[in-house]
Amino acid sequence: MAEFVDQVVLHVRAGDGGNGCASVHREKFKPLGGPDGGNGGRGGDVILEVDANTSTLLDYHHRPHRAAQNGRQGEGSNRDGARGADLVLPVPNGTVVKNAATGEVLVDLVGIGTRYVVASSGQGGLGNAALASTKRKAPGFALLGEPGDRLDVLLELKTVADVALVGFPNAGKSSLIAALSAARPKIADYPFTTLVPNLGVVTAGDTVFTIADVPGLIPGASEGKGLGHEFLRHVERCSTIVHVLDCATMEPGRDPLSDFEAIEAELHAYGELSDRPRLVVLNKSDVPDGRELAELVTPMLKERGLRVFTVSAASREGLRELSFAMGEMVAAFRAAAPVEEPTRLVIRPRQLGEEGFSVRRVGEDTFQVTGEKPERWIRQTDFNNDEAVGYLADRLERLGVEEALRDAGATEGAEVVIGPMEGGYVFDWRPSIGGGVPRRGPRGTDSRIG
């Protein structure tokens, strides 16, 4: 049996976009062939997909670093680079994806075939053919491809089941799920035999539902004692909780009633589990003195408004009545649950001013520029190419960055950071256009600039 892993940190990297190509068409008797550099290909995305054949996160425990393919670079003769292949990572049904750094829940993946792009690829850079204009007829540069997303995510599996069987270790939960369904969990006469959640499918009349055998809980499980803290989260999705109480325990200080109260305390302490419907199963009625003990505690449990069933997983006594009772509760929950309707994606762009950027003074002579456009343009620029730097300056000026810096009090020689203060691009501001003077043409020193 494969090792069960239900929590892992995954390091994902989407593919970088390919660089654009800067080339000039060369053909005999055509000295002015013009630019023909193709665009770079987009990188591949990293996609998480719920897979019916995947039940554990073990593969990502052993190989936590995953990367999609980069886009290919553009080529001459107007040949665009190929797009990088997407990387599709299968995950179990019920996987919760969180930002590993902040703990923010990114998505809850429920339903076979559900997909989520966890890391988006970088856009390919434009070739010089796409950058040509009436004023820049033969650009001697191309744009760089953008880097893909880099992200560390926490994958956390929460079992998707209708009914959760909870109880002390060795209470007979695994025997019960084996008797009710076709599941074949490991069964032995010692505590903590079950170390992973087991799932089984039960048919009760017209109702088909799944049950989960949660590893044994002990007092203090909600605080991390025993195995409970690791597996209590598997109860969160279940609509019905079934207490499996051992009527044959010989352990000092334990009896079905005290076991019930101890497990209830842990469920209340863990989180929002107190409102779930409950059933109580008094198991092992076939054991000597087990039936007498069950008859003794049944009235006390019923006084609390609980439905109580005396069963024996070994002799199958009472299992039919129990399965139909669980089916009724699951059917009632499904009928009361609101019908899920498809939601329309609403995109709300960040408010960074009408021009899509903002300028703020962060020091005596230091200014910060933030915004999607200027930060993206910086990533696309080859700073070893003077013409590319001039093209960037043109774009920033047309966007209004230079004017905004002047309005904020920036003077020549001021330090300007585009992007975050840590890791952003730092420049000494040297505006080549005076205030109020219109731009006359593209900047750069390449002789082909018209």
N, C-alpha and C positions, 0 to 999 in steps of 0.2 A: 504493500500500500504506500502511495506517495505521501511524503511528509506534508502536513497541513500548515500553511502559513496564511494568516488572515490580516497581516499588517506589514507594510514594507514601504520604504522611501525609494522612489524611482527618480532618477536623474535623466531628463529628456532634453534632446537638442533637435530642433527642426532644421531642415536643410537651408543653407545660405543660398541666396540668389546668385546666379552666374553674372560675371562682369560683361558689360557691353563691349563691343569690338569697335576700334577706331581704325578704319582702313579706307583706301581710295581705290576706286575701280581702275584697273590697268588693262588696257587692250590696245593692240597695234592700231595706229592711225586714230586713236581717241585719246589725245593728251589731257583732256579735261573730263575724265569719266565721272567725277563726282564721288561723294562718300557712299560707301556700300557696306558699312559695318553693321552686323546684325545685333539684335538684342540678346541679353543673357536670359537663360531659362529660370523660371521660378523654382525654388527649392521644394522639397517634399515636406508635408505636414506629418506630425506625430498624432495618431488617432487611437483612442481607446474604444474598443468595441466589445459589447457583452456577448460572450460565446457560450453556447449551451454545453459544450464539451470541456469547459474550464471550470474547475471548482476550487482552486487554490491559487495563491499568489507566489507559489514556490519558485517559479522560473525567474521572477524579478528579484527574489531574495538572493539568488546565486549570480544573476547578471543584472545589476541595478542601473547600468548606464546604457541608454538606448538613443540612437541618432538616426534621423532620416537622411536621405541622399541629397547632396547639394545639386543645384541647377548647373547645367553646362554653360560654358562661356559662349558668347556670340562669335560668329566667324565672318570673314569677308564674303562678298557676293550676296549680301543680304540674307545670310543664313542665321536664323535664330538658334540659340542653344536649347537643348532638350530640357524639359522639366525634370526635376529630381523625383524619384519614386516616393510615394507616401509610405510611412511605416505604420502598419496597423497592428496594435498590440491587443490580444484577447484578454479579457478580464472576466471574472465570475459575475453572475447576476447578483445585484445588491452591493456593488462596489461603490464606496463613497470616495471622491477625489478631493483632497484638501491641499492648499498651499502649505508646503512643509515649513516655510519660514514664519507665516502669520497664523496658520491654523484655519484660515478662511475656507469654507466649503465651496468648492468650485462647481461641482455637479454630483448628483446622486444617480448612478447608472442602474436603472431597473428596467427589465424587459429585454428579451433576446433580440439582438440586432441593433440595440441602441448604440449610437456613436457620439463621441465627443472629441473635438480637436483640442488636445491639451497643449500643443505647441504649434504655432502658426509659422509657416515658412517665410523666408525673405523674398521680396520681389526682385526679379532680375533687372540689371541695369540696362539703360537704353544705349544702343549703338549710335555711332555718329550719323548714320543715315536718318535716324529718327530725330536727331537734334538739329539737323540742317534747317535753315530758315533763309528768308530773303536777305537778312543782314549777316548771317553766319552761314555762308554757302558750303563751306567744307570744314566742319569742325575737326580739329586735330585731337580730339579727346572723346571719351565715352564715359558713361556713368558706371560706378561700381555697383555690384549687387548688394542688396541689404542682408544683414545677418538674420538668421532665423531665431526664434525664441529659444532661450535657455531657461529651464525651470526645474525646480525640485518639488515633487509632489508626493504627498502621503496617500497611499492607497489603503483603504480600510474596508474590509469585507464585513457586511452585516447580512446574515442569512435571511433569505426571503422565504418565509413560511407562514402559514395561517395559524398554527397552534404550536406553542412551546411547552415541552415537558420539563418542569423544573423540580428539583429536589436535592436531598443530600446524596453524597456519593454512595453507590451500592444500593440505591432505593429500588432498582429494577426498571429504570427508564429505558435502557437499551433493550431489555427483554420485552418491554411493552411495545416499543416501536417495531420490533421484529415480529411480534404477534399480530399487530394491527396492519402491517404493510409488508411489502416485499423486501424492505431494507434488511441488510444482514450486517449489523454492527458487531464489533468485538464484544463478547460477553464473557465475564469471569467473576468469580466470587471474591473480589477484593476491591477496595475503594479506588476511585480514579482510574477505572478501566477505560472509561471514555475520556479521551483527551481532545477530541475534535467534535464539532456538531455533526450529527447524523440526520439525514433527511429521509422521509418516507412519504408515500402517497397513499391516502386512505379514501375508499369509496363507501359512502353511506347513503343508500338510496340514489337520489339524483344529484347529490352533492359530492364533488371530488375536491379534496383539500390536501395540503401538505402539513406534515408535523415535523418538528425539529426536536431532537434529543440533545438538550444542552448539557455539557459536562457538569458534574456535581458541584453544588454550591455549599459553602460553609459560612458560619458567622464571620463577618468582616470581609466578605467577598467584594462588596461595593468599595472597600478601601484598598483592595488589591491582594487580599489574603487568598491562599489557595490558587485555584484556576479561575475563580469567578470573575474577577475584574476583566480578564482577557475575553471572556465569553458572554458576559451579561449583555453586551451590545447586540448579540444575536437575538435577544428577546425583543428588541425595540420594534421590529417590524411586525411582530405577531399580533393578531387580533384577539387571540384567546390564550390564557395561561392555565395550564393544567398542573396542579400540585400532585406529585407522585410521592406518597408517604409510605414508609416501610413499616408494616405491621409485624415484622419478624425480627426487628433489631434487638440485639442483646447488649448493646452498648450502654454503659451506665449513664444516667441522666438524660436519656433520649426516649421519646415516645412520639407517636404521630402528631399530637397536638403541639408539643414544644417544637418539633421540626417545622410544622406549618408556620408557627409564629416567627421562628428564626428566619425562614426564607422570605416571608412577607416583609419583615423588617429590612432585609437586604434589597428587595425590589423597590420598596418605598425610598430607601436611601440612595439608590442608584440614579433615579430620575423619574421621568414621566411614565411610570408603569402602574401606578396605583389605580388608574381608572379602567384598566383592562378587565373584561369579564373573566371570571374564574370558575374552574371546576376542581373538585378534589377527588383523587383516586387513592383508595386504601388498598395497596398492593400486597401480594403474597398471602392471600386468604387461605391458600391451601396448606400453609405451614402450621404445625401444631401451635395452638394458642393464638394464631394470627386472626382467625375469625372472631374469637371472643374479644380481642382487643379492638377490632374494627367495629363491632357492635357497641362497645363501650364509648368510643369517641365520636361515633356518627351523630348522636343527638347534639353534642356540644358544637360540632361543626355546622349542623343545620341551623342552630340557633343564630349563627352569624349570617344567615341568608345564603349559604353555599349549597350547591348541588353536590351530593356525595355518592360515589360509586365504589362498591367493594368488588374487587376483581382479582384474578390470578392470571398472570401472563403465562404461567406454566401450564395450567389446566384450561385456559381460555375462558374461564368463568367470567361473566359480566362484560365481555369485550364488545359484544354486539350493541348492548344498551349504551355503553360508553361512546362507541364510534358514532352512533346516531345523535347522541347529545352534543358531541363536539361539532358534528355536521350542522345541527340546528343553529348553534351559536355562530358558526362561520357564515352560514347563509344569511342570518339576521344582520351580521356586520356588513356583508357585501351589499345587502339591500338598502341599508341605511347610508352607505358610503356615497358621496356625491359622484356623479358620472364625470369622468375626466374628459374634458374637451380640449381639442388642440389649441395651443396658445400661439398668438401671433407675435413674432419677434419685434420688439420695439428698440430701435437704436437711438440712444440719447448721447449725442456728441458732447464732449467736455466743453464747458464754456470758457474759452480763452480769449475773448474779445472777438470783434467782427472779422479781423484779419486772420484769426486762427493762431495767434501767438500773444505772449505777454512779455513785458520788459519791467524789471524791478531793480532798484538799487540795493545792493547787498553789502556795500562797503563804501569807504570814502571815494574811491575811484574804481569801483568794481561793479559791473552790471551783469545781470543774468537774463538770458533770453530763453523762454520755454515755449513749446508749441510743436504740434505734430509735423507741420511742414518744415520749419527750419531745422529741426533735429533730424528729420529724414534726409533732407538735402545734404546735411553734413556727412551722414553715413555714406552717401552716394558719391562723394567727391574724392578724386585722386589728388591729394595735395602735392604730389610730385610733378604735376602738370600745371604749368602757369595758366594755360587757357581754361582748364577746368576750374581753377580757383577764380578766375575772372567771371566765368559763367555763374558760379555760386554767388559772387558779389552782386551780379546783375539780378539774380532771383531774389536775394534778400532785400535789395533796394526796391524792386518792384512790389514786394510784399509789404513794404513800409517799415522794415526793421531799422534802417538807418535814421529815418525821420523820428521813429519812436525813441531811439537811443538819444538823439539830440534833445527831444522833449523831456527826457528823463534826466538831462544834465550831463550826458557823456561828452567829453572833449577828446581831441586827438591824443592818442597814447593811452587812453583808458583801457582797463582790462575787461574784456567781454567774454563771458562764459555762455556757450550755447548748449543747453541740456542741463542735467543735474550738476550741482556744485562739485560733487565727487564723481569723477569719471566723465565729465563733460569736456567739450573742446574749448580751449582757452586761446583768445586772440588779443593782440594789441590793436585797438581800433584805429584804423587809418582811413577815414572816409575820403574817397577820391572825388567825390562830388560835393560841392559846397551847398550850404542850405539855400533852398529856393532855386537852384540851378537844375534844369531838366536834364535827364540822361540823353546823351547824343548818340550813343552806339554801344555795342558790346565791348567788354573790357578784355584784356589779355594782350600778349605781345606776339602771338602767332601771325605770320605775314599773310595768312589766308583769310584773316578776319576782315570782312568788307565794311 
